[in-house]
Amino acid sequence: MSTLRTVRGMRDLLGKEAQTFTSVIAKAQATALLFGFQEVFTPHVESLDLLSAKSGDEIRQRMFIFEDLGGRKVALRPEFTASIARLATSALRTEPKPLKLFSAGTVYRYDEPQRGRYREFWQSNFELIGTDKPEADTEILLITNKLMQTINLQGYVFKIGHVGIIKGILSQDGVDEKTQNAILQRMDKKEYDLALKLVESEKCKNTLQRLIDIKGENWRDTIEQVNALVAEYEKAKAAAENLTEILNLVTASTDISLIVEPAFARGLEYYTGVIFEVYIPQLEIALGGGGRYDRLIEAFGGEPTPAVGCAHGIDRIAIALQTQNASDLSDTAKKFVVIPITESVKVDALKLTQSLRNHGYFAEFELMGRKMGKSLEDADKRGLDYAVIVGERELREGNVVIKDLKKREQTTLSISELFEQIKKMACE
């Protein structure tokens, strides 16, 4: 017996699990088309300089880094945004704005493997580049909401904040950018005591502590509390006003369940504005998230370019669907197997299989040369709906037998009427 295994933190996707991933990706692609996003494909491997520029210490320490045969330091992508920022400063530099770009695929981080956290994982990614308008932030929130609806997830909630509120407080009290990033990293992990220890000013520390205590489902009340707290902080107040405008637009245009948490932080250093995560409370893991990053493209040598984006964890969405007993998102179309009874009818049976496929139906041909009983048993085990049985006598009379594998019923049909009858079966 082989002892070969997948590398730790990597996994195979088989059967229904693979179908679920394929379906979620297809729904993300369909959502991208609805919102006018263009799909792009970027390499799994990028230069280390690109990927580490603004990722934050947390992700930099968990990248798969190696040296290629030319002696260059490269890494497996830990996310999509850096690659998209590279595109925006190179191949798409002269394209009209805004750029609306969609990607889906695998990304890599050397995390401790656990449920919902793997070293190779799947994401769908949306980036909207070239506008700082709150309508763009709203669009990214609406895309995520639409995708969750399309996947038919239940009970999901958005957690929304604005990194400008925290940064506005810290910068006005003289905290340098490096320390701000360290504070935000700890706040992202909910290590609030450690975060506050990095703040020297008692006033600033007290303001942040009060900010941490503010959160609520009634976003207008929550924003009022924030406004009262940051009245003396000009940049933080402007950030709260920006968040208010975005929330107004989102809640006026769709039904959405959200919690405003102004001390909410995310691990990436490049965020400059609104940030969010979407999650299901009972799972306690984020299914997706994102935010505004207005200085990232500039950091890669491009012109100052505002941008906002989000990513959705397909592995975690699959877990959520499984938890809600909705993990089978595969096509519900009826599935057929065509079984020739004898060698002499094999060619006709294969032609019939092709006709089914050409009409858009899932159709398998009995490839193992099994007897009819064994073929029917196998088809039943694999969840197929109908068997089309091709025999010599029936074929001479222009007929075939169709067996309903669920109802255990069979009927003889004229080949000329076959597709008309199948169309009726498909609607049952």
C-alpha positions as CSV (number, residue, x, y, z in Angstrom):
1,M,0.0,0.0,0.0
2,S,1.3,3.5,-0.9
3,T,2.2,5.8,2.0
4,L,2.3,8.9,-0.2
5,R,0.2,11.7,1.3
6,T,-0.6,15.3,0.5
7,V,1.7,17.9,2.0
8,R,0.5,19.1,5.4
9,G,-2.1,21.8,5.1
10,M,-2.9,20.8,1.4
11,R,-5.7,18.5,0.5
12,D,-7.5,16.8,-2.4
13,L,-11.1,17.7,-3.3
14,L,-13.2,14.8,-4.4
15,G,-16.8,14.1,-5.4
16,K,-19.4,16.4,-3.9
17,E,-16.9,18.6,-2.2
18,A,-15.2,19.3,-5.6
19,Q,-18.7,19.9,-7.1
20,T,-19.4,22.4,-4.3
21,F,-16.2,24.3,-5.0
22,T,-16.9,24.3,-8.7
23,S,-20.4,25.6,-8.2
24,V,-19.3,28.4,-5.8
25,I,-16.7,29.5,-8.2
26,A,-19.2,29.5,-11.1
27,K,-21.6,31.6,-9.0
28,A,-18.8,34.0,-8.2
29,Q,-18.1,34.3,-11.9
30,A,-21.8,34.9,-12.6
31,T,-21.9,37.6,-10.0
32,A,-18.8,39.2,-11.5
33,L,-20.6,39.4,-14.9
34,L,-23.7,40.9,-13.3
35,F,-21.7,43.7,-11.8
36,G,-19.5,44.2,-14.9
37,F,-16.3,42.8,-13.6
38,Q,-13.7,41.4,-16.0
39,E,-12.1,38.1,-15.1
40,V,-8.2,38.0,-15.1
41,F,-5.7,35.3,-14.3
42,T,-2.5,36.0,-12.5
43,P,0.5,33.8,-11.7
44,H,0.6,31.6,-8.5
45,V,4.3,32.7,-8.2
46,E,5.3,36.4,-7.9
47,S,8.4,38.2,-6.8
48,L,8.9,38.4,-3.1
49,D,9.3,42.2,-3.2
50,L,5.9,42.6,-4.8
51,L,4.1,40.2,-2.3
52,S,5.8,41.5,0.8
53,A,5.6,45.2,0.1
54,K,2.4,46.0,2.0
55,S,1.1,42.7,3.3
56,G,1.9,43.2,7.0
57,D,4.2,41.1,9.2
58,E,1.5,38.5,9.9
59,I,1.3,37.5,6.3
60,R,5.0,38.1,5.4
61,Q,6.0,35.5,8.1
62,R,3.6,32.9,6.6
63,M,4.5,33.1,2.9
64,F,5.9,30.2,1.0
65,I,9.3,31.8,-0.1
66,F,11.9,30.2,-2.2
67,E,14.7,31.0,-4.6
68,D,14.3,30.1,-8.3
69,L,17.1,28.7,-10.5
70,G,18.0,32.2,-11.5
71,G,18.7,33.2,-7.8
72,R,15.6,35.4,-7.6
73,K,13.5,35.4,-4.4
74,V,9.9,34.5,-5.2
75,A,6.9,33.3,-3.3
76,L,3.5,31.7,-3.7
77,R,0.8,34.3,-3.7
78,P,-0.8,34.7,-0.2
79,E,-3.7,36.7,-1.7
80,F,-4.7,38.3,-5.0
81,T,-4.5,42.0,-4.3
82,A,-0.8,42.6,-4.8
83,S,-0.9,40.8,-8.2
84,I,-3.9,43.0,-9.3
85,A,-2.1,46.1,-8.1
86,R,0.8,45.0,-10.4
87,L,-1.5,44.7,-13.3
88,A,-3.0,48.1,-12.6
89,T,0.5,49.7,-12.9
90,S,1.6,47.7,-16.0
91,A,-0.7,45.9,-18.5
92,L,-3.8,47.8,-17.5
93,R,-2.2,51.2,-16.7
94,T,-3.8,53.0,-19.7
95,E,-7.2,51.3,-19.5
96,P,-10.2,53.5,-18.7
97,K,-11.2,53.8,-15.0
98,P,-12.6,52.3,-13.0
99,L,-11.0,48.9,-13.5
100,K,-13.3,46.2,-12.3
101,L,-11.4,42.9,-12.0
102,F,-12.3,39.4,-10.8
103,S,-10.1,36.4,-10.1
104,A,-10.6,33.0,-8.6
105,G,-8.1,30.3,-7.6
106,T,-5.7,29.1,-4.9
107,V,-3.6,31.1,-2.5
108,Y,-1.0,30.0,0.0
109,R,-0.2,30.8,3.6
110,Y,1.9,28.7,6.1
111,D,-0.7,28.7,8.9
112,E,-1.3,26.0,11.4
113,P,-3.9,23.8,9.7
114,Q,-7.3,23.6,11.3
115,R,-10.9,23.5,10.3
116,G,-11.5,26.3,7.8
117,R,-7.7,27.2,7.7
118,Y,-5.5,25.4,5.2
119,R,-2.1,26.2,3.7
120,E,-3.5,26.0,0.2
121,F,-7.0,27.5,0.0
122,W,-9.4,28.9,-2.6
123,Q,-10.7,32.4,-3.0
124,S,-12.8,34.5,-5.3
125,N,-11.6,38.1,-5.5
126,F,-13.1,41.4,-6.7
127,E,-11.1,44.6,-7.1
128,L,-12.5,48.0,-8.1
129,I,-9.7,50.4,-9.0
130,G,-9.7,54.1,-9.9
131,T,-12.3,55.8,-7.7
132,D,-12.5,57.0,-4.1
133,K,-16.3,57.5,-4.2
134,P,-18.4,55.8,-1.5
135,E,-20.4,54.2,-4.3
136,A,-17.4,52.0,-5.0
137,D,-17.2,50.8,-1.4
138,T,-20.9,50.2,-1.6
139,E,-20.5,48.2,-4.8
140,I,-18.0,45.8,-3.1
141,L,-20.3,45.3,-0.1
142,L,-23.2,44.7,-2.5
143,I,-21.2,42.1,-4.5
144,T,-20.4,40.1,-1.4
145,N,-24.1,40.3,-0.3
146,K,-25.3,39.2,-3.7
147,L,-22.8,36.3,-3.8
148,M,-23.9,35.0,-0.4
149,Q,-27.6,35.3,-1.5
150,T,-26.8,33.4,-4.8
151,I,-25.0,30.6,-2.9
152,N,-28.1,30.5,-0.6
153,L,-26.2,30.9,2.7
154,Q,-28.5,31.6,5.6
155,G,-27.9,33.9,8.7
156,Y,-24.8,35.6,7.5
157,V,-23.8,39.0,9.0
158,F,-21.5,41.8,7.9
159,K,-19.1,43.3,10.4
160,I,-18.1,46.8,9.2
161,G,-15.6,49.3,10.4
162,H,-13.3,52.0,9.1
163,V,-9.6,51.9,9.7
164,G,-9.5,55.7,9.3
165,I,-11.2,56.1,12.6
166,I,-8.5,54.2,14.5
167,K,-5.7,55.7,12.5
168,G,-7.2,59.2,12.8
169,I,-7.1,58.9,16.6
170,L,-3.5,57.5,16.7
171,S,-2.0,60.0,14.2
172,Q,-3.5,63.0,15.9
173,D,-1.9,61.8,19.1
174,G,1.5,61.5,17.4
175,V,1.7,57.7,17.0
176,D,4.1,56.9,14.1
177,E,2.9,54.6,11.2
178,K,5.0,51.6,12.2
179,T,3.5,51.6,15.7
180,Q,0.1,52.1,14.2
181,N,0.5,49.0,12.2
182,A,1.7,47.1,15.2
183,I,-1.4,48.3,17.2
184,L,-3.7,47.3,14.3
185,Q,-2.1,43.8,14.1
186,R,-2.9,43.2,17.8
187,M,-6.4,44.7,17.5
188,D,-7.0,42.3,14.5
189,K,-6.3,39.4,16.9
190,K,-8.4,41.0,19.6
191,E,-5.3,41.4,21.8
192,Y,-6.6,44.8,23.0
193,D,-4.5,44.9,26.2
194,L,-1.3,44.4,24.2
195,A,-2.4,47.0,21.6
196,L,-3.1,49.6,24.2
197,K,0.3,49.0,25.9
198,L,1.9,50.4,22.7
199,V,0.1,53.7,23.2
200,E,1.9,56.2,25.4
201,S,-0.8,59.0,25.7
202,E,-3.4,58.3,28.4
203,K,-5.9,60.4,26.5
204,C,-5.4,58.3,23.3
205,K,-5.4,55.1,25.3
206,N,-8.7,56.0,26.9
207,T,-10.3,57.0,23.6
208,L,-9.3,53.7,22.0
209,Q,-10.6,51.8,25.0
210,R,-14.0,53.5,24.6
211,L,-13.9,52.9,20.9
212,I,-13.4,49.2,21.5
213,D,-16.5,49.1,23.6
214,I,-18.7,50.6,20.9
215,K,-20.5,48.2,18.5
216,G,-24.1,47.6,17.5
217,E,-26.7,46.4,15.0
218,N,-28.4,49.7,14.9
219,W,-25.8,51.4,12.8
220,R,-27.1,54.9,13.1
221,D,-27.0,54.8,16.9
222,T,-23.5,53.3,16.7
223,I,-22.2,56.0,14.4
224,E,-23.7,58.7,16.7
225,Q,-21.6,57.2,19.6
226,V,-18.5,57.2,17.4
227,N,-19.1,60.8,16.3
228,A,-19.4,61.9,19.9
229,L,-16.2,60.1,20.9
230,V,-14.1,61.5,18.0
231,A,-15.5,65.0,17.9
232,E,-12.0,66.5,18.6
233,Y,-10.2,64.2,16.1
234,E,-10.5,65.7,12.6
235,K,-9.4,62.7,10.5
236,A,-11.3,60.2,12.6
237,K,-14.4,62.3,12.3
238,A,-14.0,62.5,8.5
239,A,-13.6,58.7,8.4
240,A,-16.8,58.3,10.5
241,E,-18.6,60.6,8.0
242,N,-17.4,58.5,5.1
243,L,-18.6,55.3,6.8
244,T,-22.0,56.9,7.4
245,E,-22.3,57.7,3.7
246,I,-21.4,54.2,2.7
247,L,-23.8,52.6,5.2
248,N,-26.6,54.9,4.0
249,L,-26.1,53.8,0.4
250,V,-25.8,50.1,1.3
251,T,-28.9,49.9,3.5
252,A,-31.0,52.0,1.2
253,S,-30.3,49.7,-1.8
254,T,-30.5,46.2,-0.3
255,D,-31.6,44.1,2.7
256,I,-28.4,43.4,4.7
257,S,-27.7,42.3,8.2
258,L,-24.8,44.2,9.7
259,I,-23.0,45.1,12.8
260,V,-20.9,48.3,13.0
261,E,-17.7,47.8,15.0
262,P,-15.5,50.9,14.8
263,A,-12.5,49.2,16.5
264,F,-12.5,46.3,14.1
265,A,-9.2,45.8,12.4
266,R,-7.8,43.5,9.6
267,G,-4.3,42.1,9.3
268,L,-3.2,43.7,6.1
269,E,-1.3,47.0,6.4
270,Y,-2.5,48.5,3.2
271,Y,-6.1,49.3,4.3
272,T,-6.9,53.0,4.4
273,G,-10.7,53.2,4.7
274,V,-13.8,51.1,5.2
275,I,-13.1,47.4,6.1
276,F,-15.6,44.5,6.5
277,E,-16.0,40.8,7.0
278,V,-18.9,38.5,6.4
279,Y,-19.5,35.6,8.7
280,I,-22.0,33.2,10.2
281,P,-22.1,33.6,14.0
282,Q,-22.2,29.9,14.8
283,L,-19.0,29.2,12.8
284,E,-16.9,32.1,14.2
285,I,-14.8,32.2,11.1
286,A,-14.9,34.9,8.4
287,L,-16.3,33.7,5.0
288,G,-14.9,36.8,3.3
289,G,-13.8,40.4,3.7
290,G,-12.1,43.3,2.3
291,G,-11.8,47.1,2.3
292,R,-10.3,50.2,0.8
293,Y,-6.6,50.6,0.0
294,D,-5.9,53.9,-1.6
295,R,-2.1,53.9,-1.4
296,L,-1.1,50.4,-2.4
297,I,-0.9,50.9,-6.2
298,E,1.2,54.0,-5.6
299,A,3.6,51.9,-3.5
300,F,4.2,49.7,-6.5
301,G,5.3,52.7,-8.6
302,G,2.0,53.6,-10.1
303,E,0.2,56.9,-10.0
304,P,-1.8,57.7,-6.8
305,T,-4.9,55.4,-7.4
306,P,-7.7,54.8,-5.0
307,A,-9.0,51.2,-4.9
308,V,-11.3,48.9,-2.9
309,G,-11.7,45.2,-3.0
310,C,-12.7,42.0,-1.3
311,A,-12.0,38.2,-1.2
312,H,-14.2,35.3,-0.3
313,G,-12.9,32.0,1.2
314,I,-14.4,29.2,-0.9
315,D,-13.2,26.5,1.6
316,R,-15.0,28.3,4.4
317,I,-18.1,28.9,2.3
318,A,-18.2,25.1,1.7
319,I,-18.0,24.5,5.4
320,A,-20.8,26.9,6.0
321,L,-22.9,25.2,3.4
322,Q,-22.2,21.8,4.9
323,T,-23.2,23.1,8.4
324,Q,-26.5,24.3,6.9
325,N,-26.9,21.0,5.0
326,A,-26.8,22.7,1.7
327,S,-23.3,21.6,0.5
328,D,-24.6,20.0,-2.8
329,L,-24.8,22.9,-5.2
330,S,-24.3,20.7,-8.3
331,D,-26.6,21.0,-11.3
332,T,-30.1,19.5,-10.5
333,A,-30.6,18.4,-14.1
334,K,-31.6,14.7,-14.6
335,K,-28.7,12.3,-15.2
336,F,-28.8,9.4,-17.6
337,V,-26.7,6.2,-18.2
338,V,-27.0,4.4,-21.5
339,I,-26.6,0.6,-21.3
340,P,-26.2,-1.6,-24.4
341,I,-27.5,-5.1,-23.7
342,T,-25.2,-6.8,-26.4
343,E,-22.1,-6.0,-28.4
344,S,-24.2,-5.7,-31.5
345,V,-26.1,-2.6,-30.3
346,K,-23.0,-0.9,-28.8
347,V,-22.6,1.6,-31.7
348,D,-26.3,2.6,-31.7
349,A,-26.2,3.0,-27.9
350,L,-23.1,5.2,-28.1
351,K,-24.8,7.3,-30.8
352,L,-27.8,7.7,-28.5
353,T,-25.5,8.8,-25.6
354,Q,-24.1,11.5,-27.9
355,S,-27.6,12.6,-28.9
356,L,-28.4,13.0,-25.2
357,R,-25.3,15.1,-24.6
358,N,-25.9,17.2,-27.8
359,H,-29.4,18.0,-26.3
360,G,-27.7,19.2,-23.2
361,Y,-28.3,16.3,-20.9
362,F,-25.8,14.6,-18.5
363,A,-25.3,11.2,-20.1
364,E,-22.8,8.4,-19.3
365,F,-22.1,5.3,-21.4
366,E,-21.6,1.9,-19.8
367,L,-17.8,1.6,-20.2
368,M,-17.1,-1.4,-18.1
369,G,-18.9,-4.0,-20.2
370,R,-21.0,-5.1,-17.2
371,K,-24.2,-7.0,-17.3
372,M,-27.4,-4.9,-17.1
373,G,-28.0,-5.8,-13.5
374,K,-24.6,-4.7,-12.4
375,S,-24.8,-1.5,-14.5
376,L,-28.1,-0.5,-13.0
377,E,-26.8,-1.2,-9.5
378,D,-23.7,1.0,-10.2
379,A,-25.9,3.8,-11.6
380,D,-28.2,3.7,-8.6
381,K,-25.2,3.9,-6.2
382,R,-23.8,7.0,-8.0
383,G,-27.2,8.8,-7.8
384,L,-28.1,8.8,-11.5
385,D,-31.7,9.3,-12.3
386,Y,-32.5,7.2,-15.4
387,A,-31.1,4.3,-17.3
388,V,-31.7,4.1,-21.1
389,I,-31.5,0.4,-22.0
390,V,-30.7,-0.5,-25.6
391,G,-31.6,-4.0,-26.6
392,E,-31.6,-5.8,-30.0
393,R,-35.4,-6.5,-30.2
394,E,-36.4,-3.0,-29.0
395,L,-33.9,-1.4,-31.4
396,R,-35.4,-3.3,-34.4
397,E,-38.8,-1.9,-33.4
398,G,-37.3,1.6,-33.1
399,N,-37.7,1.7,-29.3
400,V,-35.6,1.8,-26.1
401,V,-36.4,1.1,-22.5
402,I,-36.1,3.9,-19.9
403,K,-35.9,2.9,-16.3
404,D,-36.5,5.4,-13.5
405,L,-33.9,4.5,-10.9
406,K,-35.6,6.3,-8.1
407,K,-39.2,5.0,-8.6
408,R,-38.0,1.6,-9.8
409,E,-40.3,1.9,-12.8
410,Q,-39.6,1.4,-16.5
411,T,-41.3,2.1,-19.8
412,T,-40.7,1.4,-23.5
413,L,-40.4,4.5,-25.6
414,S,-40.1,5.2,-29.3
415,I,-36.7,6.7,-30.2
416,S,-38.4,9.3,-32.2
417,E,-40.4,10.4,-29.1
418,L,-37.5,9.9,-26.7
419,F,-36.4,13.6,-26.3
420,E,-39.9,14.9,-26.0
421,Q,-40.5,12.4,-23.1
422,I,-37.1,13.2,-21.5
423,K,-38.0,16.9,-21.6
424,K,-41.1,16.1,-19.6
425,M,-39.1,13.9,-17.1
426,A,-36.6,16.7,-16.6
427,C,-39.4,19.0,-15.4
428,E,-40.7,16.5,-12.9
